[in-house]
Amino acid sequence: MLLLFDIDGTLLLRASREHADAVRAAVLEVFEVSVADVHVETAGRTDAAIARDLALAAGVPGAVVDEGSSALIEAACRHYDRLCPDDLTSFVAPGVPEMLAALSAEVDVMTTLTGNFAPIARRKLAAAGIGHHFHDGQGAYGSDHADRNALPAIARARAGRRACGRAYPRERTVVIGDTPLDIACARADGVAVIAIATGPFEAPSLAGADVVVHAADELPAAIRSLRAAAPPQPT
């Protein structure tokens, strides 16, 4: 199977302060507008979408925002590298290291599907001490596309090149996240989704998932149940 893990609210809890500061610093650097007092929705969204809304709210024309997208990614990643604490292990959600260790031997590819820009995601997971569980060159990130709904297909394409030379099958792919937008992106690509109620949304708000769990230690059993229900993979 291909497991696509969200990061914030799923693997890590309340580890986003420096990340948010880095994105705001990048908007200030690239577009020369302060967004210190601008508030936009962030849960489940990509860094690119968040940064765009911040800049637009501060009066930057949309065309200018689009032209500066590459510079903004570079600046945000550079600022996060500067701001990120060396040790984020205290922000790892309870049971996550044990869960990842249990699953790592059972699946073809275990990687991340996150709104974080890719270098930020890698830096964050490394500082949390769990980055080694995820395959290099895999997953999908906010630096790949501003629309989270586009990310599962990108992740399946990358995993498929590694595993079978074609996009990884939808029927054996599972998105794991903590927000309704995680569920929506899985549905947009026709893949299964497990929601975990460890982030800002309680279980009733996540009822659109195939399975809802309340803690990381429930994930292996949920994933095994979906694997058992999946059709055999073509040879």
N, C-alpha and C positions, 0 to 999 in steps of 0.2 A: 504493500500500500504506500501511498504518498500522503504524508501528514504535513499540513500547512498551519503552523502555529502563529497566531498573533503574539505580540510581545507585551505591550502595556495593558495592564488589567488582567492579563492571562498568565504570562510567565513571571512578570514583575509587577509589583504593586507600589503605587505612589513614587515612582522613580522618574518622573517626567519634568521636574522643576528645571533642571539644567537644560533639558531638551527644549522646553518652551522658551527659555531665555535665549538659547542659541538661534532659534528661528526668528525671534523678534530682533535680535542683534543683526541678523542677516538682512532683514527687511530694512532696518535703519541704514546699514552699510550700502546696500545695493540701490535703494530707492531714495535714500536721504530723507526719510520721514520717520518720526517716532510713533511707535504703536504701543508704547508702554501702557496707555490707558484704554486701548482698544480690546474689546472682548468678542470672540467669535466661538462658535461651537467647535470642539476638538475631538470628542470621543468617537473613535472608530474612523476618523477621517485621515486622509493622507497629509503629510507635511506640505506638499505642493498646494493642495486645496486650502489648507489653513493659512499658509503664507499669502496666497493670492487674496483671500478674503481680508486678511489684515491690511494688505497694501491698498486694496480697493476702498476699504473703510477709511483709510487715511487720505484718500483723494488721489491716489496714483491711477492714471488711466489704464484700462485693461490692456491696450496694445503695448504699453511700456512694461507692464508686469510680465506679459508673455515674452517680450524681447529679453528680459532679465532673468528668465527662469534658470538657465544654466549657471549664471553667476550666483544666483540665490542658493542653489544647491551647494555649490562649492563653498560659499561663505558660511552657510548653516553648519556644514560638516566641520569646517575649520573651527568655528566657534564652539561647537560641541566637544571637539577633541580637546580644546583648551579648558572647558568648563566641567567636563565629566569627572566625577570623583574616581579615584583609582580603584575604590572598592565599593561595589553596589550589592554585595552578597546579602546584606541585611534587607534588601528590597525584593529578593526572590520570594515568590509566593510559597506558602507552606506546601510541602510535598512535591514540589516541582523537580528537584534534583533526582529524587527516587523514581518519580514517574518517567522522566526522560531516560534514565538508565534502564528501566524495565522495558521501554518501548524501542530503544535503539537497536536491539538485536532482533526485533520482530518485523521491521518494515524495510522497504526498499530505500526510501528517501524520507528523512525527517528534516524539515527546513522551516523557514519563516515566511509568512505572508503578512506584511505589516505596512502601515502608512508611513513608517519611519523612512527617511532617506537611507540607502543601503549602508554607507559608512557609519552613520549614526547607529543603526541597528547592530552592526558588528561590534562597534566600540562598546555599546551598552551591554550586550550579552557577554563580551569578554570580561568587562569589569564586574559583571554579576557572577562570573565563574561557571557559566553554563554554555558558552559559545562553542565548546568542543563537541557538543552533541549534534551540531547542525552542519550539513554538508556544504562545503565551499562551492561557490558558483551556482547555487541553487536558490529557489525562493523567488519572491517578487516584493517590490518595495515602492514607496512613494516617489522615489527617483525614477522608476520605470514608467509610471503613469499617474496623473493626478486623480483619476477616477478609480476608486478602490474596486469597482465592479470589473475592471479590466485585469486585475492582478491574478486571479486564479488561473486564467488561460496562459498567462505569461509563465507562471510557476510550473504548470503542467508541461509546457513546451520545453522548458529547461530540464525538468526531470526526465522527460521522454528521451531527449537527446542522449542523456547519460544511461538510461536503462534499456531502451528498446529502439532508438532511432526515430521515434515518432512521438507525438504528444502523449503524455501519460494518460491512461484511460480515466474518464470522468467517474465511472462506476467504482473505481478503486482509489479515489481521492477524497480526503476529508479535510475541511477547514475547521480550525478550532479557535474560537474567539469569545469575547465577552460583551459585544455590543450588537444591537440590531443591524448595524452596517456590516459586521462580519457575516451575519446570516444572509443579508441581501446580496453580498458579493458572491457567496457560494451559490445561491439560487440563480444569480445571473449567468453562471457558468454551468449550471446543472450538476453540481457536485454536492456531496453530503456535508453536513455541518453539525458540529457539537458546540453548544454554547455553555460557557462556564460562568456562574454567577458570582465571580470574585471581583468584578470591576464595578462601575457606577450603576449598572442595571441589575435589578432583582429578577428572579426566575420568571415571573409572569410576563415581563417585557421581552423575554427571550424565547417565548413559546413557539415561535416559528421555526426553531431548529429541529433537527431530527431527534436529538437527545439533548437534554439540559442536565448538567451536573452542578454540584455546589462546591467541589474541591478538586484539586489536582489528582488526589489519589483515586478518584472515581473514573478518571479518564481511560486507563488501560482497559478496564472492563467494557466501557462504552465503545471504544475503538474496536475491540475484539468482536463485539456484537455486530457492528456495522460490517466488519470484514467477513464474518460468517454469513451475513445476508447478501453480500455482493455476489454477482454472477462470476463464474470462473473466468480468469483472464485468458484471452486467446493466446495460443502458442504460435 
